[in-house]
Structure formats: C-alpha cells, structure tokens
Amino acid sequence: MRCVIARYPFELTKSGVLASMKGVKPEIVTGDSVTIGRRRYPVKQVGQVITRQDRRDFSSGEVVRAMTRLGFTCHEQPETAPVGIPTPLRTASALLGGTAW
C-alpha cells in the first residue's frame, strides 16, 4: 500500500511492518499506540522504524492512518490504572519514603 509520511511516499505492507518491528522492544506508551503482533508500540516509535526518519519529521496521525489502512489496531490513549490501585511507580515511591499520593 502506498502512503505518504512526512511528505515522502512509502510502499508499506503488513508483512513488511511485522518484519521491521520483529525484535524491537516497545517503549513506554504515553500517547497514541498501535498493536503489532502481541506488542503495543508508541506510533512515533513505529514510524521511526519503518521510515528511518526522525520522529519530529512526521505526526502520529500520519502513522495511525497508515497502520489502520494496513489492518493494525490503533489506540488513542494508554490504559491507565484506576484511582486507588497502586501503580509500580506509586509503590516504589511509598517504599522509598515518598508520599503515597
């Protein structure tokens, strides 16, 4: 499938994206994300890997549109823990003597 990311045309395929992302460790998701295989990646990380461009050169929306057209599942927001349930960060902070929030 032909798509334009950061004003450059790319010929992307689902199998090509899967091959490019194989062995890439997902970063922490803080915004838009895409599920590739069994892993959830930030869209900017995926865009950087498949285009070999700097993340500042393209928007997350461009990558989300391309990944959606290829059949990948995209997510708008990261999943957050409900209020009152301790997250690993809160637990570590409490163990180190910080406030328990």
C-alpha positions in Angstrom: 0.0 0.0 0.0 1.3 3.4 -0.9 1.2 6.1 1.8 2.8 9.4 2.5 4.5 10.1 5.8 6.4 13.3 6.3 5.9 14.3 2.7 7.7 11.2 1.4 5.9 8.3 -0.3 6.3 4.8 1.2 5.2 1.4 -0.1 4.2 -0.4 3.0 2.8 -3.9 3.5 1.6 -5.6 6.7 4.2 -8.3 6.4 6.9 -5.7 5.9 5.9 -3.8 9.0 5.8 -7.0 11.0 9.3 -7.9 9.8 10.6 -4.4 10.6 9.3 -4.5 14.1 10.4 -8.0 14.8 12.9 -7.9 17.7 12.2 -4.2 18.5 11.5 -3.7 22.2 8.4 -1.4 22.8 9.0 1.9 24.6 6.6 3.1 27.3 3.3 4.2 25.7 2.3 7.7 26.7 0.1 8.7 23.7 -1.2 7.0 20.6 -0.2 3.4 20.1 -0.5 0.5 17.7 -0.7 -3.2 18.4 1.8 -5.1 16.2 1.8 -8.9 16.8 1.4 -9.3 20.5 3.0 -6.0 21.5 1.8 -2.4 21.8 4.2 0.2 20.4 4.0 4.0 20.5 3.1 5.2 17.0 6.1 7.5 16.8 8.5 4.5 17.5 6.8 2.5 14.7 7.0 5.5 12.3 10.7 5.9 13.1 11.5 2.2 12.5 9.5 1.8 9.3 10.5 5.2 7.7 14.0 5.6 9.2 13.2 9.2 9.8 13.4 11.4 12.9 10.2 11.3 15.0 10.0 15.1 14.7 9.6 14.9 10.9 6.1 13.3 11.0 2.9 13.4 13.0 1.4 10.5 14.9 -1.7 10.9 12.9 0.1 10.0 9.7 1.4 6.8 11.1 -2.0 5.9 12.7 -3.7 6.3 9.3 -1.2 4.1 7.6 -1.3 1.4 10.2 -5.1 1.4 10.3 -5.2 1.0 6.5 -2.8 -1.9 6.8 -5.2 -3.6 9.3 -3.3 -3.0 12.6 -5.3 -2.0 15.7 -4.5 1.6 16.8 -5.3 3.0 20.3 -5.8 6.7 21.2 -4.8 6.7 24.8 -2.7 4.5 27.0 -4.5 2.3 29.5 -4.4 3.9 33.0 -4.8 2.3 36.3 -8.0 3.2 38.2 -7.6 5.7 41.1 -6.8 3.9 44.3 -5.0 1.0 42.8 -1.2 1.3 43.3 0.9 1.5 40.2 4.5 0.3 40.2 5.6 4.0 40.4 3.4 4.7 43.4 4.5 1.5 45.2 8.2 2.3 44.7 7.7 5.9 45.8 6.0 4.7 49.0 8.8 2.2 49.7 11.4 4.9 49.4 9.5 7.2 51.8 7.8 9.4 49.4 4.1 10.4 49.6 1.6 7.7 48.9 -0.4 10.1 46.8 
